Amino acid sequence: MTRRENILIPKPRSNFVSIQCEKCGAKVVVFSHTTSSVKCSGCGEVLASSSGSKALISGKVLGVLDQ
């Protein structure tokens, strides 16, 4: 018999990432598994694009936001 304390709770593999644009320095928060391309609000540069799994991030990653 298993006790309730021994049951493992799955943790998500996705998270939100803070990205800074390399050209203009604007900061954007992006979902790590985005399904659409994310453009910079300042200069229009593509910061993240969909790859079917994790996003391809072309900006500077500042950090991962805690859940």
N, C-alpha and C positions, 0 to 999 in steps of 0.2 A: 504494500500500500504506500502511495507517495503522499508526502505531507505537502501542504500548501506552500510552505517556505521553499521547497525544492523545485517548484515549477519555474522554468526559465521564461522570462518575458522577452519577446523579440524586440530589438531596437531598430529603428529605421536607418536605412543606408543613405537616405537623401537628407539634405539640409539646405539652409540658405547661406549664400556666400556674398560677402561684401567685395565689390570690384571697383578699382579706380582706373579711369581711362588714361592711357599712356600719352595721348595728345594734349587734352585740355585739363585733365586732373579732376573731372567730375566723378562723384561716387555714386554707385548703383548697387542695390541689393537684388541678387538673382537667385532663383531656385536652381539647385545643382543638376537637376534632371529636366531642364527646360525643353519644351517641345517646339518653341518658336525662337527666332533670332531676336536678341535684345540689343538695341542700339543705344548709344550714348545720347543723353538729352542735350548736351552742349554742342557737339560737333557732328553727330550722326554716324560715328564709327561703330562697326559691329563689335560688341564686347563678348557676346556668347552666342553660339549657334548650336542647334540640335544635332546630335550624332546617333540617335537611336537609343542611347543609354545616358551616360553622363555628358553634360554639355562641354563643348570645346570652348574654353575661355581664352580670349586673346588679350585681356587687360591684366593689370597687376592685382593679384588676390591680396586683399588686406586682412582678411580673417574669416572664420566660420562663425556664424551666429549660433549661440546656444539655444537649445529648445526648452 
